[in-house]
């Protein structure tokens, strides 16, 4: 593992869980994660699991071996990156209404979801200059740091605003291939299914999101950095931590040229700035 000490893993799965199972699962995963000295956040709901954890390599593998003993969590697709420091401060396992908040009960990816598009296929479409709509489903402060070439920015502050923003898309977008993407895949999976329900004919989700794309294709066709929801703040196309930091008051990302002075987002007063979400992925 070279000189890098910590493995950072994000993973999720939309899978139907019984509400009366959640507390037992929560206690079990918290116990094992704590025993392995992992830190991060695991979200559980009746629609599945969403996790962001970091720890030493052996501990991470032990934890995922344990996850594999739960049939519903077996072989979770992972997005891994490395860091020299632990990017999280504590270990939390929480039960939520949704593992990613959209507020649309009719969207149930565990029952039906749009087609996944692999990173290599997505790159090939770009290489071929395919006539497609590339839709960034992330929040505005994430898009500001970087996005795919010619991607549509919906200019939303939270993922809950996505359904309303979709209504503002050009009508011809409903008749073109639409590729939705986000950081790790979870938001675009919900977004793509919602768009299918709204009459879009051909919708895809980038499998594994930007992080999997960086892992397999580097930064080709991507401009800038990718915001991540931990102490690293952002990573580049090589999945390496960048010099971008975060305002201590409002948590908005700060480019190197903005650092050392008053935050341009809140002017040092968090009441005047926007708060970043904790773990959308």
PyMOL commands that set and color helices and strands:
alter all, ss='L'
color gray80, all
select helices_A, chain A and resi 19-35+57-67+71-73+119-127+140-145+159-166+171-175+186-197+209-217+256-258+270-272
alter helices_A, ss='H'
color red, helices_A
select strands_A, chain A and resi 6-14+39-45+48-55+78-83+91-95+115-117+132-136+146-148+152-153+177-181+202-206+222-224+226-227+234-235+245-246+253-254
alter strands_A, ss='S'
color yellow, strands_A
deselect
rebuild
show_as cartoon
